[in-house]
Amino acid sequence: MTILLELSGLTKAYPGVVANDDVSFRIRAGAVHALLGENGAGKSTLVKTVYGLVKPDHGMMTLKGAPFAPEEPRAARAAGVAMVFQHFSLFEALSVAENVALGMENPPKLRDLATRIRAVSQEYGLPLDPDRRVGDLSAGERQRVEIIRCLLQDPSLLIMDEPTSVLTPQEVEILFATLRKLSREGTSILYISHKLEEIRSLCDAATILRGGKVVGEVDPRTTSAADLAERMVGTKLTAPKATGGAVGDVVLQVAALSMPPASQFGTPLRDIAMTVRAGEVLGIGGVAGNGQDELLAALSGERTSARNTVTMDGMDLSRLAPTARRKAGLLTGPEERLGHAAVPDMTLVENAALTGAARRNMLSGGFLHWGRARGFADEIIAKFDVRTPGNHVAARSLSGGNLQKFVIGREVLQDPRVLIVNQPTWGVDALAAAAIRQALLDLAGQGAAIVVISQDLDELLEISDRFAALNGGRLGDAVPTNTLTMEQIGLMLGGAHDTRPAQRAEPAHV
């Protein structure tokens, strides 16, 4: 057994937290090795150490048997380590070849580079046109650009962070075929994902972190997803359960909603029509970049639309701004939690007051009642198990999962009539995701109308009553989720909305 990378006693501490605590494990040459852990477990710090973005306080690494301590990513890449980040780092106005060239130390002429991109992308089943502008590519194609940019470095270790979050099921299979080919050729892959069934399908080894420490190493192929999740969080998980009764009358109705894109690379909304009833969860799935952000902006009031395109309980909200819609009972939670859902440098108290002031009765004579704001922040922290030193800390100091629990809890605890959330559990560990999903189901059980926009198809199947696919700014018919297979959903995401017998489909706008 040839060891490619060995980590020995890696420790990294930040003020108030030990991110990595004496972490040791090995990655075999040609292995697909999973790194698992809940939010805040230390995964990001660890891979940033391997990639030269973080220097450990203690410990050492060896790569191919030689000491390895990259001072910066350039040194890591030179040693054969490449990384595909969760968030793409591409310039939309530039071509594929130009973006690839920017990631190379000594790029060849663009004509020669384009030839290499075509050859390598075809060889690994990820075909790309090097002349296309990145802004015109789908999310899956953009990820191909990131991967091909790494493969042109001929890496011995490829780190992938949540690589399937923007892909359809069919695109996931293409990606996995590519990763298996790389593995057979001797490239090691360090794979981070919260999708445990993917881990079981792809990976042949897994290291589990909890609280910055290694708590187990398993063969995921012979370990159940439930066991993996429980090892990650250190407690038994329970699946979310619906708590309501029969679905009630129509609460939210959207009709003939069309809107041009807000930017050059945005997606226009095209004749969107849907209804959501009291006590119902409508799941909207779509590959990233198909109009999710634009739809949320139109429903939240960040962008207004033509009259009578968005109504709630018969009240026309179409021309109302976000604050007025919130007062009426339509609340939203955007995908980008830091910067859109929360102000990074504001405290949790201030962030609680930003959206909750009116509905939680914090305003008096134009002044904010700080005691009520602090009480609301504390209520969110307690009821949604937000791990934080207190309500006085800045939003940016929270881990991604804890901030997500805070912003979702802030909206849920305002007793909305309609709640629309985009990517409610994106990048969140299994325990936090289960808590958020249960909170949404509980809210529906109390009679609220819920819309969940998500790229996590397992999530939508788990909590939604009906499912509709968003493709190119068009929303297909809503179909009962208990009649759908994952293959049918994948086809719907690609625009094939007639994948089921017509008599079993339920239009989204009836």
N, C-alpha and C positions, 0 to 999 in steps of 0.2 A: 504494500500500500504506500503510494507516494504522497507525501504531505506537501501541498502547495504553500499554504499560509498557516502559521501557528501564532496564536495570541497567548501570552503568558502573564498573568497577574495584572492586566491593564486596569488602572484606577484613574478616574477623573472626577474631581470634585469642583462644584460651583458653590457660591455662597448659599448656605442653607440646605444643600442637597448633594449627595454623592451619586453622580449619574452612572458611573461604572465602578463597581466594587470588586476588585480582584478577579476580573473576567479572564477565563482561559478556555480555549477550545481550538480545534484544528479543522481545516478544510482540505479534503483530499483533492488531488488533481483530477479534473473531469467530473467532480461531484456537483450536484445541484443541492446546495445547503441552505436550508431555511433558517432565518433568524426571527424568532417569535417573541412576543411580549405585549403587555397592555401599554396604553399610553403612559409615558413617563418611566418605562422600564429600563431605558438606556440604549435602545436600538440606534437611534439617530446619532447619539454621541459616539457610539462604537464604530459605525460605518464611516463617520466623518474622520475618525482617527485613522482608519485604514486608508482613507482617500487623501489624507494630508491636510484636512481642514481644522483638525483639533490635535493638540499635543497632549498626550497623557501625562499625569503627574508621576505615575509609577508604572512599572511593567515594561515588557518589550514584545516586539514582533519579529518573526522571521519569514521571509518570502523566498521560496525555492532554496531553503537551507541557509540563506545569508541574512544577516541583520537587516531589518527594514524599519526605517523611521523617517518617512517622507516629511519634509519641511513645508511642502505645499502641494496642491493637486498636480502641478506640472511634474513634480518628482515622482508622484505615485503613477501617473500615466506613463512616464518614461520607464518605470519598473514593470509595467504591464498590468496596471490596475485601471479599470475604466468604470464609470458609474452613470447609470440612467436615473435621473432624479424624478421624484414624484411630480414636480412642477416643471414643465418644459421651459427650456431657456433658448427660445428661438425668436428671431426677428421676422415678424409677419410680412414686412415689406420686401424682404430679400428672397432670393430663390433658394431651393433646396441645396444646390451646390455651394452657394455663397454662405449659407448657414453652416454647412459642414466645414468649409474652409476656415471659418472663424474659430472653430474648435481645434485646429491643428497648429502645431508649432511652426512647421515649414510646409505650408500647403503648396501643391503643384499648381500649374496653370489650370484655370477653371475648365478648359476643354478636356485636359487629361483627367482632372478630378471627376468630371461628369462621366467619363468612360468607366472609371473605377467604381463610382456609385452604382451605375447601371449593372455592372458585372457582379459586384458583391451583393447588391439587393436581390438580384435574380437568384444567385447561388443559395441564399438563405431564405428564399420564399417570401421576401418582403419587398416586392417590386416598387421602385420609385422612379419618377421622372425628375432628373436633377434640374431641369429648367423651369419647373413649376414654382410659382410663388407660394411660400409657406402659408400666407393668409388665406389661400384658396384650398388648402388641404383639410381633410377631416381630422378629428382628434387621433384616430388610429394611424393615419398616414403621418401625422406629426411625430407620433411616437416612433415610427419607423425611421424617421430622420435622426432622432436621438440614438437609436440602436445602431444604425449604419455608421453614424459618426464614431461610435465606440468601436465597432468591428473593424473599421479602417485602421485602428491603432494596433490590431492583432493582439488583443489583451489575453493574458493568462488567467485573469480574474475579472469577472463582470458583476458589478453590484447593481441590483435592480430594486427600486423602492416603490412599492404599490404599483406595479406596471400595468395591471389590468383594469384599473379603476375607470378608464375612459373607453373601454373596448366592448364590443358586442360579443356574445358567446362564440360566434364564428371566428371573430378576430382573435379571441383568446386561444382558440385551437391552433390558429396559424402561428401565433407567438410561441406557444408551447412546442410546436414542431421545430421551430427555429432554435429554441433553447436546448431541446434534446439533441439536435444536430451538433450544436456547439459543444455540448457535454461529451458526445461521442468522439469529437475531434480533440478533446483534452482540455477545453476551456472550463474552468471552475466558475460556478455562478453562486453568488450570495444573494438570496431571494427574500425580500421582506414583503409580507402581505398579511392582512387581517382575514382574508378569504381562506378558511382552513381546508375546505374541500379542494381548492386549487393546490394547496401545499401537499395534501395527501396524494394528489394525482401526479404532481410534477417532481417533488423533492425526494431525495433518497436519504437525507439526514436533516435533523433539526436541532438547534440549540435554543433553549427557552430561557428568557430573562424575566426576572421579577424583582422590582426594587433595586435594579442595577446589578444584581447577582445572577450567575448561572444557577438555575434550579433544576435543570434536567437536560439530557440529550437523548433523543428518541429517534426511531425510524418511523416517520409519519405514515409510511405505506401500511404499517401494521398497527397504527394507533388511531382511534376514532377521533373525529372532529371535536366531539364533546369532551373527550379526555384531554386533547390538546388545549382547548379553551380553559378548562378547569385548572390545568397545570399553570397556564399563563396568569390567571387571576387569583389562584389560591383558594377558590371556593366553588361550590356547586352552582351551576347556572340553571335557570329555569326559563323556558321559552315564553315569550310574550303571549298573552291570551286576551281575546276580546272580552269586554266586560259589559257590553250594552245589550239592548234588545233589538226590536225591529227597527229598520231604517224608516225615518220620517219623511216629511215633505221636503221639496226642493228649497234649499237655502241660498246657494250660490248658483247663478246662471251667467254664462258667458256666451255671447252670440255675435257672429260676424266680426270678430276682433281681428283687425289687420293693422299692422304698424311697420313702418320702415325701420331698418336697423339704426341703432344710435351711433354707430361708428362704421368706418369703411369695411371692417372685418366682422361686423355683427351679422345676425341672421334676421331677416324680416319675418314677422308673424303673418300667417296667411289664413284668414278666415277661420280663426279658432272658435270652436263651439263646444261647450261642455256644461253639464250640470253636476252639482254635488248636493246630496240630501243630508238632512240632520242624522247624525249617528253613523255616517258613512265615511270610509277612507278611500279616496280615489288616488290610485298610484299612476304617476306619469313617468315613463321611462324614456331614455334617449341617450345616444352617444353624445359626449360633450361637444358643444358647439352647434347644436341643432335648434337653439332657441330657448333653452331653459332660463337663462338669465333675463332674456327679453320678456318672456312670459311672466316671470316673477315681478319684473319692473312694472309691467302693465297692470298686474293684479294688485300690487302694493300701492300704486298711485305715484311711484317715482316717475312714471311716464303716463300721462293721461291719454284717453282714447275717445272715440266718437260716442255720443250719447247713446245710452241703453245697450252698450256692449258688455258692461259689467254691472250686474245687479245682485243685491243681497236682500232676501225677504221682500222683493218687489221694489226696493229702494235703489235708484240709479246712482251708482258710485263712480261712474266713468270719468267724470270731470273733477273728482275730489282728489286732494293731495293726500299723502300718507297719514298725516296727523288726523285729518277728518275721517279717513277710513278706519283708523284705529279706534277713534271715539265711537264709531258706529258698530265696531265689533269685528272688523276684518283685520287680522294680524298676520304678519309674515316673518319668516326667518330666512335670510339669504344664505347662499353657499359660502361666501367668503366671510368667515367668522371674525377675522382680525382685520379691521379696516372698513368693513361694511356692516356687519352685525354688531361689532363692538369697536370702540375707539381705543387703540392700543395703549395710550398713555393716561387714559382716565381710569380712576379706581372702579372697583366693582359696584360701589354705591352709585357713582356717577353714571355708569353704564346701565344700572338698573333703572335709574330715573329717566334716562334718555327716551325709552319707549314706554315706561310704565307710569309716568307722572300723572297723565290724565285719568287712566282707568283705575289706578290705585289711589286716587284722591290725595296726591302729594302737593297740589297747587292751591295756594290761598292768596287772593289779592295780587296775583302775579308773581308771588314768591314761592320758592320750593321749600317744603317742609322736610328738612334734612333728617329728622328723627324717623319719619315714615319711610324715607328713601333707604336709610340704613336698615330699618326693620324688613323692608322688602328684599334687600340684598341678602340679609341673613336667612330669610325664609327660603330663598332660592338655594342658597348654599346648603342648608340643612335638608330640604326635601329632595334635592337632586344630587346629594353626596358630592359636592364640588370640593375637591382637595385643594385647600388654600390656607395660608396662615391667617387670613381674616379678610373682611370686606374692604380694607383700606389699600390692598395691593392693586397694582395696575393690571389691566386685562392682559397685557403682553407677557406678564410673568407666569401665567397659567399654562400648563401643557395644553396641547390642542384638544384632547378629549375632555379635559375639565372645563375649558372655555366653551366647548360645544354644549356641555351639559348646562352651563350657566345661561347661555343665550337661548337655548330651547326652553329651559325652565322659566326664564323671564317671561316668555310669551305664553306658555301653558298656564302659568299662575295668574294671568290677567283675565281668565275666563272668556276666551274669545268665542264669538258665534261662528266664525270661520278662521281656520288656521292653515296657512300655506307655507310649507317649508321646502327648501331646496337643499338636497344632500344632507339630511339631518344627522347622519352617522358617518359622514365621510372622514376617513382616517382615524376612526374611534375604535377602541378595543372592544372585545366581545361583551364584557360586563357593562361598560358604559352604553354600548349600542343597544343591549337588551333593555336597559333602564329607560333610554330615550324612546324606544319603540313601545314599551309598555305605557309610558306617559301619553303617547299619542293615542293609543288604543283606549286608555282610560278617559281621555278627553272626548273621544268619539262616543264612548259609552254614556257620557253625560249629555249627549245631544248635539255636540259641535259637528260641523262639517269640516273634514280634514282633506287637504290635498298634499300629497307627498311626491315631490319631484326628486328622482334619484337615479343614479347610474348603477346602483346595487340591486340587481334583479332578484336576488334571494330575499332582500329586505322587502321589496314590493310584493313578492309572492306571499311573504309571511304576514304582512299586516294589512294589505289592501283588499277591499271588497271587489273593486273593478280596476282594470289596467288599460291604459291608453298609451300609444307610442307617439313620441314627438320626433318628426323627421323633417329636416329642412324648413322648420317653422310651421309645419302643418301637424295638426293633432288628429290621429286616427280615431276610429270608433272605440269606445270603452267596452271592454269585454270582461265578464266575471272571471276573476283570477283562478278560481277552482276548476275552470275548463281548459286552462292553457298549459302547454308544455314549454320547457325552456327553449326548444328549437323553434316553436311557433313565435315566441317572444322575440327571439333573435331576428327572425324574418320580418316581424312587425317593425323592429327598430330600423331595419334597412329600407322600410317604405312599403313592404308587402303586407298591407293591412287586410287583405282578403284571404288569410291563411286558414280560416275556419269556416265551417258551414254557416251560411248566412242566417239560418233560423236560430242559431245559438248565440249570435252576437247581439249586443245591446248598444245602440248608438249613444255617444257621449252627450248628445244634445236633446234627448227626449225626457 
